[in-house]
Amino acid sequence: MSGKGMTLPGQIGLFDALPKPGEYVSQHGRQLAFDELEERVGALIAYDSSVGSHHNTLRIVRIVEIYHYDDGQRRLIYDDGTRQHGLVDERYFSSAYHGLYPSAAYELEINEGGR
């Protein structure tokens, strides 16, 4: 046994401190525009997955792809640690959208107290 990559009881491994898709966070950085999401494919972001509540529920997701429809519409495809990828159309991120469940994405603010 080389011991490489092993941790002893009570130790924190290097990758234990990194956030994972599906985890919830209480803090976030600045809000991202949908165009910025396309530039961050593969990156982790904080996604506001609130549904009908009065407070934000921020969940870490990995941007898998921004899908482009033939008519010009775009869709965020993300991994939130579940079996199926999440899908959200760009219109839900627009400030002009006044529907029931608007969406928002934020930069991750990773520090000891932010997770």
C-alpha positions in Angstrom: 0.0 0.0 0.0 1.4 3.3 -1.0 -1.0 5.4 1.1 -1.5 7.8 -1.8 -4.9 9.5 -1.6 -5.7 8.0 1.7 -6.8 9.9 4.8 -6.7 8.8 8.4 -9.7 9.1 10.7 -10.1 12.8 11.6 -8.2 14.1 8.6 -9.8 16.1 5.8 -8.8 15.0 2.3 -7.9 17.6 -0.3 -11.0 17.0 -2.3 -13.3 17.0 0.7 -13.2 20.8 0.8 -14.3 21.2 -2.9 -18.0 21.7 -3.5 -20.0 19.1 -5.3 -23.1 19.3 -7.5 -26.2 19.0 -5.5 -24.8 20.6 -2.3 -26.6 23.7 -1.0 -24.8 26.9 -0.2 -25.8 29.9 1.8 -23.6 32.5 0.1 -22.9 33.5 -3.4 -21.0 35.9 -5.6 -22.4 38.2 -8.2 -25.3 37.2 -10.4 -24.4 35.9 -13.8 -26.1 36.8 -17.1 -27.1 33.9 -19.4 -24.3 34.8 -21.9 -21.8 34.3 -19.1 -23.1 30.8 -18.4 -22.2 29.8 -21.9 -18.7 30.9 -21.3 -18.5 28.7 -18.2 -19.5 25.3 -19.5 -18.0 22.7 -17.2 -17.8 25.1 -14.3 -19.7 25.0 -10.9 -22.1 27.8 -10.2 -24.8 28.5 -7.5 -28.2 28.1 -9.1 -31.3 29.5 -7.4 -33.6 26.5 -7.4 -36.4 28.2 -5.3 -39.9 27.2 -6.3 -42.5 29.5 -4.9 -40.7 30.3 -1.6 -39.7 33.7 -0.4 -36.1 32.9 0.1 -33.4 31.7 -2.2 -32.5 28.0 -2.3 -29.0 28.0 -3.7 -27.7 24.7 -5.0 -24.3 24.0 -6.6 -24.7 22.8 -10.2 -22.2 22.1 -13.0 -22.9 23.6 -16.4 -23.0 20.7 -18.8 -24.1 22.5 -22.0 -26.0 25.5 -23.4 -28.2 24.0 -26.1 -29.1 26.2 -29.1 -32.5 25.7 -30.8 -32.9 26.4 -34.5 -35.1 29.4 -33.7 -32.3 31.0 -31.6 -33.6 30.1 -28.1 -31.1 28.6 -25.7 -31.4 26.2 -22.8 -29.1 25.6 -19.8 -28.4 21.9 -19.2 -26.9 21.3 -15.7 -25.8 18.5 -13.4 -27.1 18.8 -9.9 -25.9 15.5 -8.6 -29.1 13.6 -9.5 -29.6 10.9 -12.1 -31.0 13.3 -14.7 -29.7 16.6 -15.9 -31.7 19.7 -15.1 -33.0 21.9 -18.0 -33.9 25.6 -17.9 -34.8 27.8 -20.8 -33.0 31.2 -21.1 -36.3 33.1 -20.8 -36.5 32.2 -17.1 -33.3 34.1 -16.5 -34.5 37.3 -18.1 -35.4 40.3 -15.9 -38.4 40.8 -18.3 -39.8 37.4 -17.2 -42.5 37.9 -14.6 -43.7 34.3 -14.3 -44.1 32.3 -11.2 -40.6 30.7 -11.1 -37.8 33.0 -12.3 -34.3 31.6 -12.3 -30.9 33.0 -11.4 -27.3 31.8 -11.4 -24.4 33.2 -9.3 -20.7 32.8 -9.1 -19.7 30.5 -6.3 -18.3 32.1 -3.2 -16.2 29.3 -1.7 -14.8 29.9 1.8 -15.0 28.1 5.1 -18.2 29.7 6.2 -19.9 29.9 2.8 -20.9 26.2 2.4 
